Amino acid sequence: AAQRNLVWHNLGYINYREGKYDNAMTYFSKIYTKYPSSSYAPKALIYIARSFDKTGKKAEAKATYQEVINKFPKSSQAKDAKKEMK
């Protein structure tokens, strides 16, 4: 599972960097839905939020940032989410 999550994360990240936000969300969503307690889950969730933001889905982005803060309050992604919500 850890190797699969790494591959999904890397594929998601590549798509995100290339501006293919819907594809990126597909990979990141696989991590978050199948392995929600994985160390990759908060990373996946923050990139889902950022992808929503980049595609103009502000309400979904805000809700996802809030989910990062609620589910992973001590993570560096929660700190990022708080900054990005402002």
N, C-alpha and C positions, 0 to 999 in steps of 0.2 A: 504493500500500500504506500509506503514512504517513497519508493522509487516512482510509482505511478503519479503520486502527488507532485513530485519534483518535475516530471515530464509535463503534466498538465499545467503546472505553474509556469514553466518556461515557455510552453506554447501560448498560454494566455498572455504572458508578458510580451512575447514577440508580436502577437496580434495587436496588443494595446499600443505598443511603440509605433506600429505601422498604421495606426488610426483605424484599425478594424475592430471597433469596440464591441459589436455584436458577437463576433467570433471570440474575442477575448472573454466576454461574459460567459460564453458557453463553457470554456475550459475552467474558468474560476468557479463557476457554479457547480461543476462536477466535484471539485474539491470540497466546497462548503456543504453541499447536500449529502455527499456520500461519506465524508470524513470530517464532521463538524468539530471534533476535538483534536484534529491534527494541528501540528505546529504551523501548517500552511493555511489553515482556515482564516485567521485574522488578515493575513496578507491577501488571500483571495477576496475576502469581503471588502477590503479597502479598494481594491482594483475594480470590483463590481460597482462600488459607489462612484469612483472616478469615471468609469465608463458611462454610467448614467448621466453624470455631470457633463461629460463631453458630448453626449448625444442630446442634450437639452432637456433631459428628464429630471428636472430639479427636485420635484417632490420625492421621486424614487431615490434619488441620490441622498437627499436629506434623511430619509427613513433608513437607508442602508448605513450611512455614517452613524446614525443613532444606534443602530444594531451593533456596530463595531464597538461603540462606547459601552453599551449595556452588557454585551457578552464577553468582551475581552478588555475590561477596564484598566488592567495593568500593562497592556501591550503598548508598544511604540505606535502601533496603528491607531489605537484609541486617541493618543495625543495628536496624531496627524489628522484624524477625523474631526477632532474639536477645532483645530485650526482651519480646516477646509470648510467647515460649516459656517464660518463667519463671513 
